[in-house]
Amino acid sequence: MFHGLDTKFNGRINCPFDLGYGLGTFVIADYEHPVVPYPPDRLKHLMKMMMARIYWMTLQAQIDNIFDLYFDLTKPEKLMELYAVEGTE
């Protein structure tokens, strides 16, 4: 139970990577979906750099909902559809 809600871990990972030269990417997957080939770019580098700051602000309960929004927008099934990954079923 978390905040009175039943919870279940679905194996979701969302790991930011700094690739150097101002580029970044994320490894995003869960138990039911393989890793999404998420193309690197400068925006993802900036997102990676900001995530550390946002993470600590979230732990201090300053901005609780930002990660819920981010994880909803980056669900593996949504990204697979967006990047047209074959063999998702």
C-alpha positions as CSV (number, residue, x, y, z in Angstrom):
1,M,0.0,0.0,0.0
2,F,1.2,3.5,-0.9
3,H,-0.9,6.5,0.1
4,G,-3.8,4.1,0.6
5,L,-3.5,2.6,-2.9
6,D,-2.6,-0.9,-3.9
7,T,0.7,-0.9,-5.7
8,K,2.4,-3.3,-8.0
9,F,5.8,-3.0,-9.6
10,N,5.6,-3.5,-13.4
11,G,9.4,-3.5,-13.9
12,R,9.4,0.0,-15.3
13,I,12.9,1.5,-15.8
14,N,13.6,5.0,-17.0
15,C,17.4,5.6,-16.9
16,P,18.9,8.8,-18.3
17,F,22.3,8.6,-20.0
18,D,24.6,11.4,-20.9
19,L,26.4,10.4,-24.1
20,G,28.8,13.3,-24.2
21,Y,29.0,16.1,-26.8
22,G,25.8,17.6,-25.4
23,L,23.7,14.5,-26.3
24,G,21.6,12.3,-24.0
25,T,19.1,9.5,-24.2
26,F,16.9,7.3,-21.9
27,V,16.6,3.6,-21.6
28,I,12.9,3.0,-21.1
29,A,11.2,-0.5,-20.7
30,D,9.0,-2.6,-18.5
31,Y,8.3,-6.3,-18.0
32,E,5.9,-6.4,-20.9
33,H,7.8,-4.2,-23.4
34,P,11.5,-4.4,-24.6
35,V,13.8,-1.4,-24.4
36,V,12.6,1.4,-26.7
37,P,15.3,2.7,-29.2
38,Y,15.0,6.3,-28.0
39,P,17.2,8.5,-30.3
40,P,19.7,10.7,-28.6
41,D,19.5,14.5,-28.9
42,R,20.3,17.7,-27.0
43,L,16.9,18.0,-25.4
44,K,17.3,14.6,-23.7
45,H,20.7,15.7,-22.4
46,L,19.1,18.7,-20.8
47,M,16.3,16.6,-19.4
48,K,18.9,14.3,-17.8
49,M,20.7,17.2,-16.3
50,M,17.4,18.6,-14.9
51,M,16.1,15.3,-13.6
52,A,18.6,15.3,-10.7
53,R,17.4,18.7,-9.5
54,I,13.7,17.8,-10.0
55,Y,14.2,14.4,-8.2
56,W,15.4,16.2,-5.0
57,M,12.6,18.7,-5.2
58,T,10.2,15.9,-5.5
59,L,11.6,14.2,-2.4
60,Q,11.0,17.4,-0.6
61,A,7.3,17.3,-1.8
62,Q,7.7,20.5,-3.7
63,I,6.5,19.1,-7.1
64,D,4.9,15.8,-6.5
65,N,3.0,15.3,-9.8
66,I,5.8,16.0,-12.3
67,F,7.1,12.5,-12.4
68,D,3.6,11.1,-12.7
69,L,3.1,13.2,-15.8
70,Y,6.5,12.3,-17.2
71,F,6.1,8.6,-16.7
72,D,2.6,8.7,-18.3
73,L,4.0,10.5,-21.4
74,T,6.9,8.0,-21.7
75,K,5.2,4.7,-21.3
76,P,7.1,2.1,-23.4
77,E,4.0,1.2,-25.4
78,K,3.5,4.9,-26.3
79,L,7.1,5.3,-27.3
80,M,7.1,2.1,-29.3
81,E,4.1,3.4,-31.3
82,L,5.8,6.8,-31.7
83,Y,9.1,5.3,-32.9
84,A,7.3,2.5,-34.9
85,V,9.1,-0.4,-33.2
86,E,8.2,-3.7,-34.9
87,G,7.3,-6.8,-32.9
88,T,5.6,-5.2,-30.0
89,E,3.0,-7.9,-29.7
